[in-house]
């Protein structure tokens, strides 16, 4: 894929992977648009990257996605690349009574449903372009769940499956479908682990990960597995129960708490 002169929309672009993608894609001569739920964070991102374009949007809200589409397409009709990066991650102990039934699915609404709705909303526009692409950001944890993040891992496994199906449905179209499955990255999102970091795993630098991603996009590598992600996917196939047991060891204290 040509990685310059594109018009690119990145959801969840105010920090972490999204912001780093925006920075490096701008350097390559692309027009970059980012979204975020928090207007104050969008303002900070604009200060860091003066050439980026910002739109406030909560991808868990279908109406907000529809409004975003109308605004973006009217101002940037050449949009040809959608990156679904918006996501939240929470450590959840399902034993406790503090888990709210109304809130427990928020990761699904943002990470999974939001990405699916974004694809559906922008698909007709992308199909009209001579060359277009979609990249969904999943996670290495799409392949082996980390028990302290039960809903997050389920959403990323869902993104992995959805992206595979989308790629097959669009195989005869002008749209290339990529999946980026990052390993643990040193970003603000990692704070959600609350001390339950995976033992022996050193977070990958976001800049290095994005450089690898861009090189993979150039080579049309449709499943992008930076750092330890490739090994984790391979091991999940050859020894799935062993890998699940290994991932569980770091959170045994949490998982064995008395049910309440």
VENCORKA-V253804 format. One record per pair of residues at least 24 apart in sequence whose C-alpha atoms are under 8 Angstrom apart, sorted by the first residue. I is the first residue (numbers start at 1). J is the second residue. Records with the same first field share a line. If there is no record, write none. Layout:
I = J / J
This chain:
1 = 217 / 218 / 219 / 220
2 = 218
3 = 28 / 30 / 214 / 217 / 218
4 = 28 / 29 / 30
5 = 29 / 30 / 31
6 = 30 / 31 / 78 / 79 / 80 / 81
7 = 31 / 32 / 33 / 76 / 78 / 79 / 80 / 81
8 = 32 / 33 / 79 / 80 / 81 / 82 / 83
9 = 33 / 34 / 35 / 79 / 81 / 82 / 83
10 = 34 / 35 / 82 / 83 / 84 / 85
11 = 35 / 36 / 83 / 84 / 85 / 86
12 = 36 / 37 / 84 / 85 / 86 / 87
13 = 85 / 86
14 = 41 / 42 / 44 / 45
15 = 45 / 187 / 188
16 = 186 / 187 / 188 / 189 / 206
17 = 85 / 187 / 206 / 210
18 = 85 / 86
19 = 45
20 = 206 / 207 / 210
21 = 210
22 = 52
23 = 49
24 = 210 / 211
26 = 51 / 52
36 = 86
58 = 110
59 = 86 / 109 / 110 / 114 / 115 / 118
60 = 106 / 109 / 110 / 113 / 114
61 = 114
62 = 114 / 117
65 = 117 / 118 / 121
66 = 121
69 = 121 / 122
78 = 129
79 = 126
80 = 126 / 129 / 131 / 132 / 133
81 = 126 / 132 / 133 / 134 / 135
82 = 119 / 133 / 134 / 135
83 = 134 / 135 / 136 / 137
84 = 115 / 118 / 134 / 135 / 136 / 137
85 = 136 / 137
86 = 110 / 111 / 115
87 = 111
88 = 152 / 189
89 = 149 / 152 / 189 / 192
90 = 149 / 151 / 152 / 192 / 193
91 = 148 / 149 / 150 / 192 / 193 / 194
92 = 148 / 149 / 150 / 151
93 = 148 / 254 / 255
95 = 257 / 258 / 259 / 260
96 = 259 / 260
97 = 260
105 = 151
107 = 151 / 152 / 155
108 = 151 / 152 / 155
111 = 152 / 155 / 156 / 159
112 = 155 / 156 / 158 / 159
115 = 159
116 = 162
126 = 175
127 = 173 / 174 / 175
129 = 174
130 = 174
131 = 174 / 175
132 = 174 / 175 / 176
133 = 175 / 176 / 177 / 178
134 = 175 / 176 / 177 / 178
135 = 177 / 178 / 179 / 180
136 = 163 / 178 / 179 / 180
137 = 179 / 180 / 181 / 182
138 = 179 / 180 / 181 / 182
139 = 180 / 181 / 182 / 183 / 229
140 = 181 / 182 / 183 / 184 / 225 / 228 / 229 / 230 / 232 / 233
141 = 183
142 = 181
143 = 232 / 233 / 236
144 = 232 / 233 / 236 / 240 / 243 / 244 / 247
145 = 244 / 247
146 = 244 / 247 / 248
147 = 247 / 248 / 251
148 = 193 / 196 / 251 / 254 / 255
176 = 222
177 = 222
178 = 217 / 221 / 222 / 223 / 224
179 = 222 / 223 / 224
180 = 213 / 223 / 224 / 225
181 = 223 / 224 / 225 / 226 / 229
182 = 209 / 225 / 226 / 227 / 229
183 = 225 / 226 / 227 / 228 / 229
196 = 250 / 251
197 = 250
198 = 247 / 250
199 = 250
